[in-house]
């Protein structure tokens, strides 16, 4: 029977009820009562009895209920501003549109030729000097050797963060960090053929996926300083303006928010080759946790996906479609996939289901205002908790067996709960079959969910060493959910790509207990020099052993 719409309710006033026979009024009351129960149960949902995140509760209820803000779903604002000029010489001078009188005809972007434009106001004294000479003549391709007669035709200054901690053989004069300025000069040299060749900065080719993001050797911020800015904006969740303020407070360095934003996008494109390494390591993992959360991009609702292991994390932003999962983790993946009940995961037969999600749904049914549904939900919840306890008991028995096995090799291996507690599994199945056609929607839905995904749910009873929950993926998304609340998502496709790639490398380095800034700085330096991307930090032996245990336990 269809639900009563707003249009229907507006017509059902007191005069209409009085004009109806008793049978019609009684039928309407029954329908309204059923819909009221469903609406009231939905209103009474909390993070303890449903899949609602703790952050969805009103502030006045969080304190009373003792709910801490710990989001289970998971970026930062990606400003879309014009780049700041980094060099006073003619290379890479970029300006912003000025007054209306300076722009060209209507509809034409940019400024008129000859208008003053904008540049850096802070003048820094350089402490080092580096010359770049041409290798070959641009005309005859003859080899060129640096000569004293070479002249600089343009150049740029680079700011880099220098570590003053010293080494064991050379103790530091003072602790801390400082910024050094290096002046890079591009030299021009005349060949014997008479052609004057100018050295040019190394520059990557344009990429349609990274429109407006240029990878070039000529940059104001060095690789390590760029990595520090990326870390502050993404991992420390500082806004562009606060990062600008911090650079001025610590180093007296004046940066624009546009330059900071440009640095983040350029750094993301620099480390893009590492994404293929992350995907390859996930393909060979024994167990992968996957989850997704909403992610707005300039008003369009997208989804932030995470696939993670104890040592690797990969994020992608796109639609909530099965193709997104297939692109990140191919169908050739032979490991186990831990997920929630979203239908996009059901094509993967080698899968586990998160019991925490199922338990919350059963709690919601058990707390229903419908008496029949509440009793049925309580019976399902009690049986489900007993099954969960058997998994914990099996793990304890396995630990004792592994400890006693070296002394007694004849000690039999403990049997899994799927054998020792088969009666509980059958009881759970019978309860689900009994209520698969229940009149109460929530009870009917949860019973059918158990039956449709029975093998994935009950698999942990045959392999109790496997995880019961998908908390690993939800913990990875937590930071980016908080960042989403601060930034309201991203604004452009480049911003979304930048956040996903940088978040993947940052969290992977953290999982592997490696320096995030060092990894980013090496990748940025390699990209600017046109070199191949460096390898990801190695996986610690204890994390690799933990992953292998999931297969051999």
N, C-alpha and C positions, 0 to 999 in steps of 0.2 A: 504494500500500500504506500503511495507516495506521501512524502512529508508535507505538512501544511506550510505554504509559502507566506511571505509577507502580504502578498495580495489577498490570500485567503483570510488571514487573520484580521485584516482591516475591515472585512465585510461581516465578521462574526461578532456583532455587538449584542447588547442585551435585548434589543427589540427583535433581532433575528432569532435568538435562542427561544424567546417566548412564543414565537410563531411556529416552532418546529415541534413535531411529536416527540414523546418521551424516548422512543427507540433511537431517533436521530441524535438527540441531545446526549444520551448515554454513549453512543458510538463515538461522538466527537470528544467527550470527556476522556474516554479510554485512550484515544489517539493522543490527546494533549498530555495526558499523564505519562504515557510512554516516552514522548519526546522530552518532557520535563525531567524525567529520570536520567535520560541520556545527557541532556544539557547540564544537569547538576553534577553528574559524575565527571564530565569534562571540566567543569569549573573547579572541582575538588582535586584535580590532578596536581601532584607535586613531584619534585625530583625523586622522591622515595617510592612512588607507586606508578610511575610512568617514565617515558623517555624524555621528558622535558628537562632541559639543562637548568642547573641551579640559578644561573643568571637571569632566567625568565621570571623569577619570583619578584614581586614588588619589594622595595627596600624595607617597608615596615613588617613584612612577613619573613624576610630573611633573618632578621635578628630574633624575632619571636620563636621561629622554628629551628633556630640554630643552623641554618643552611649557609655554608660558606660559598662564596662565589668561586666556583671551580668549573669553568666551562668545559664541556666535553667535545666541543666542535671548534674547528678553527678556521694579517698583512697590514700592511701599512699604506698610508696614502701615497700615491704616486703622482706628484704634481706634474703638470704638463706645461712647462714654462720654456721660454726661449733661452738658449745657452748664453752664458756670460763670456765675453771675449777674454782669452787667456794670454794673448800676446800683443804687445804694442806694435811690432812689425806687421807687414801686410798679411802674413799667413794666419788663417782662421780668425779673422776679425768678424764678429757677429754683433749685430745691434738689434735693439727693440724698436718697434714702431714709435715714432715721436708724435709731435702734434699733428693735427689733421692737415695743416697747411703744408707739411713736409712730405706727406704721402703722395703717391701717384694718383692716377685716375681712379674713380670709384670702383671698388672691387679688386683693386690691385694691392697685394700685401707688400709690406716692407716700407722702406724710406726712399726718398729721392736721393739721387747721387749728389754728394757734396754736403749733405746735412751732417751735423756734428756727431750724432750717435752717442754711444756710451762705451766706456772702458774702465779699467781698474784705476781706482783712486789711490790705493795704498801702494807706495813705491818701496820695494824691498832691495837691499844691497845683497848682491850675490857673493858667496864665499868660495865657490868652485867654478871652474870653467871647463867646458868640454867641446871640442871641435868635431864636426862631422864632415868628412871629405868625400867627394864622389869616387866611386870605385872604377868606373869605366866612362869613356867618352860617350856622350849621348848620340854623337853623329857616327863616328867610325868604330865604336865599340872597343877601342884600344884601352888597355889597362892603364890606370892613372895611379901615380904614387904621390903622397902628400908632399907639397913643396912649400918653401918659405914664401913664395910669391902668391900663394893662395890668399884670397880675401873673403871675409864674411859678407854675405849678401842679405841675410836676415837671421833670426834666431828666436829663442823663447827662454823663459825662466821656468824651472821646475822646483816645487817645494816638496821636500821629502822629510819624513820623520826619522830621526837618527837615534839609535839606542846608545846610551852612554854608560851602560853597566860594565863594559870592558870584558876581559877574559881572565882566566886563572893566571896566565903569565904576565898580563898587564892589568893590574888593579885599576878600577875606575877612579878618576879624579873627583867626580861627583856623580850622584845617582840621578836618574830621571830620564826625560826625553827632551829633545829640542828639535826644531825645524831648521834645516839647512836649505839654502837657495843655490841651485846650480844653473849657470847660464850656458845654454846649448847654442852653439853657433853653426849655422849651415854655411859651408865654404863653397866658393866657386873657383874653378881652375881651368886654365886654357890648355887644350891639347895641342900636339904638334901639327894636327890638321887645321888648326886655327879656330876650332869650335870652343866656345866657353861653356863648360858644363857646370851646372849648379847641383849641389847635393840637396836631396829632398828627404823629408821625414818619412819613416816607414808608415804605411797606411793600409788598413785592410779594405778589401772590396766591399761594396755596398751589399746589404742583405735585405730582401723584401720583407722579411719578418721583423727587421729592426730598422724601420724607417726613421731617419733623423738621428740615429745612434751611430756615431763615427768612432772607430777604433784607430787611433793614431799615436805615434810616438810623441807628437807635440802636444803635451798636456801640462796644465799648470800644476796639478796635484800628482805626486809620484805614486807608485804602486802601493807602498805601505800606508801612506796617508790616505789614499783612496779606500784601502781596506778598512782602516780605522773608522772612516766616515760611514761606510756601509754597515759596519758592526754596530755603531751607535744608533743608526736610524732603524735597522731591522731587529737586531737582537735586543738592544736596550730600549727600543720603542720610543726613541726621541723623535720629535717632529723636525722638519727641516729648519725651522726657526730656532728651536732649542739647540740643535747641533751647531748652527751658526753662532749662537751665543756662547756655547761651550768652547768653540775654537778661539773666539776672541778672549774669553776669560782665561784659558790655559796658556795660549801661545801668542796672544795679541794679533791673531791672523784674521783678517776681514775677508769673509767669503759671502757670496750671494746664495740665496735659497735656490736659484736657478742652476748655479754651478754645482751645488750639492746634489740636486736632483739629476743633473746630467751625469755626474760621477757615478751615481747608483746604477743608472741605465747602462753606462759604458762598462762598468764592472760586471754587470749581469751578462752582457754579451761576451765579455772576455772569458767567463767561466762556463759558457754554454757547452763546450766540448766535454766537460765533466759529467753532464747529464747522461750521456751515452754510457759512461762507466758505471754510474749509479744503476741505470736500468739493467745492465748486464749482470751486476752483482745480485740484483733482486731475482733475476731469472734462475740463478743457481742456488738460491736460498732454500732452506728446508721448510721454513714457516714464514709467511708474510701476513702482517696485519694490515687491513685496509678499512678506511672510513672516509666520509665526505661531509662537508658542511657548506652552507650557503655562502656565497661571496659576490657582493655587488660590484659591477664594473660600469661606472657612469650611468647608473639607473637600471642596468640590465642585470637580472639575477642569474649568476653563474654559480659554479660549485668548486670548492677547493678540495681536491682529493689528496690523500696521503697514503702511501704504501711504505711500510717500515718493517725492519727487522731489529734485533738488538744492536746492530752496528751500521745500519744504512737507513736513510729516509729519502723519499722522493715525493715531491709535490707537483701537481699539475692543476691548472685552472681551466675549466671549460664547462660544458653542459653536463647535466646529470643523466648521461646516457651510457649504455653498455660499451659503446665504442671507445669512450675515454679510458675505461679499465683495460680494454684489449690493447690500446695503443701503449699504455704504460707497462702492462704485464701480458705478454703474448699467451696464446692458448697452448703453447708448448711448455709452459711452466709446469714442472713436475712436482713441486712442493705442495704444502698445505696452505690454504687460504683461510684466515680467520676473519669473519665479517659479522655484520648484523643481518637483519632479515630483508634488506633491500633486494628487490627482484633481479637487479642487474648482476648479482653474484651467483644466481642459481644455476647458470650454465657451467660453473666450475664444480665438478663432481667431487674433487678432492678438497673438501671444505669443512670448516668448523663453524659453529654458531656461538655467538656470545650469550652466555647464560644470564648475565646481569640484565640484559634487555628483556629477556623472557621473564625473569623473576619480577621485574617492575610491572610488567603487563599483568601478571597473575595477581600482584598486590592490588592493582587498580580494580580488577574484577572482584577480588575478595572484599574490598571496601565499598562496593557498589550499594546504592540505595535500594536496588531490586533484591528482595530477600532470596529468591530462588537462585539468581545469578551469584549473589554473595556466598551462599552455601557451596555452590559448585566451585566457585573460584577458590574458596578456602581449602576444599579437598584437593584440588589440583596443586595449590601452593604448598600444602603440607607434604604431599608426595614428592614434589619437585625438590623441596628442601632436604628430604631424606636421601634422594639421589645425589644431591650435591655433597652431603656429608659422607656418602660412601666413597666419593672421589678423593676427599681429603684423607680418609682412613686408608685408602689404597696407596696413597703417596707415602704415608708414614710407614706402612708395612714394607714398601719397596725400599725405603731408606734403611730400615733395619736389616732387610735381607742383603742389601749391598754391603752393609757394615760387617755382617756375620759370614758372608760368603767366603772371604779369603781363609777363614779358619775351618770352614766346613763346606767343601765343594759339593757334597751330596744334598745340601739344603735345598728343598724344592722352591721354585720361583712362585711368589704369590699370584693367585689368579685375579684377574681384573674384575671390577664390579659387574660387568656385563654377564659374568658367569655366576658370581656369588650372590648377586642381588637381581637375578632375572625376574623374580616375582614382582619387584617394585617397578621394573620397566614395563612389564605386562599390565600392571595396575594403572600406570600412567597412560598407556595406550588405550585401555578400556575407558578411562574417564574422558579422554579426548574424543573417542568414537561416540560416547554417550552424548556429548554436548556439541558435536559438530554441526547440528541443525537446531541449536538452541534459539529461542526467540529473542534473547537479549543480544544485541549486536557485538558488544565487546567480548562476551563469553564465546560466541560463535566464531569470532575472528581469531581468538587466541587458540582455540581448539583446532581449527583448521590449519593455523600456522604450524603447530606442532606436528600434525599429521603430514602436511606437505613437505616439511623439511626434517622429517624424522631421522634419517640417517646422519645428516650433518649435526643435529642436536645431540643424538645419543652416541656419537662416535667417541667422545671423551670417556665414556664408561668402559669402552674396550681399550682405550689408550689413556689411562689416567695421568700420564706425565705431560700430556698436552694441556695448554692453558684453558681455563674456563671462561675467561672474559676477553674482550677486545680493548682492555684498558691501555695497552701499549700505543695503539693508534690514537686513542682519545687524548692521552697525555701529550702526544706530539702536536695535536691540533690546538691544545689549550692556549699556548702563547699567541698563536695567530688569530684565535677568536677574540682574545683581549685586544690585540692590535686592530682587528676589524672594527671593534666598538669605538676605538679612538679615531680611526681614519675613515670609517665608512667605506672601506674597500679601495678599489683603484679606479682610475679614470680612463685609461687607454689600454689597448692590447699590449703595447710595449711595457706599460706598468705592470700588468698582470704577469706577463712572461718574466719580467725582471724579478718580481717577488717570488714566483714559484722556483726559479733556478737558484736564486740566492738563498732562499729558505732551505732548499734541499742540501746545498753544500754546507751551510752553517750548522744545521742539525746533524748532518752526518759527521762532521768534525767533532761536534760535542759528544756524540755517541761513542766515537773512537778515542776520546780524550786527547784530541790533537788541537793545536792552535788554529783558531778560525782565521785570524788576521794573517798569519804566515801563509796559509794555504791560498787565501784570496790574493795576497800580494804576489805570490809566485805565478798564479794564473794570469793576473793582470799584466805583469811584466812580460810573460811569454807572448800574450796576445799582441801587445804593443810592438814587440820586436819581430813579430811574424813567425814565432817558433811554435812547435807543437805543445799542446796543453800538458802540464805536469800530471803525474798520477795522483790519485787520492791518497790520503794518509793510510798506512797499513792498518789492517784489522788487528786489534790486540788479541793475543792468544787465548785469553780467558773468555772473550766474547765469541770467538770462533768455536771454542769448545762447548760453550753453552748452546750454540746453534746446532752443533753436531749431536748433542745429547738428545735433542728432540727427535732425532731419527733413530738413534740406537737404543734409547731407553726401553 
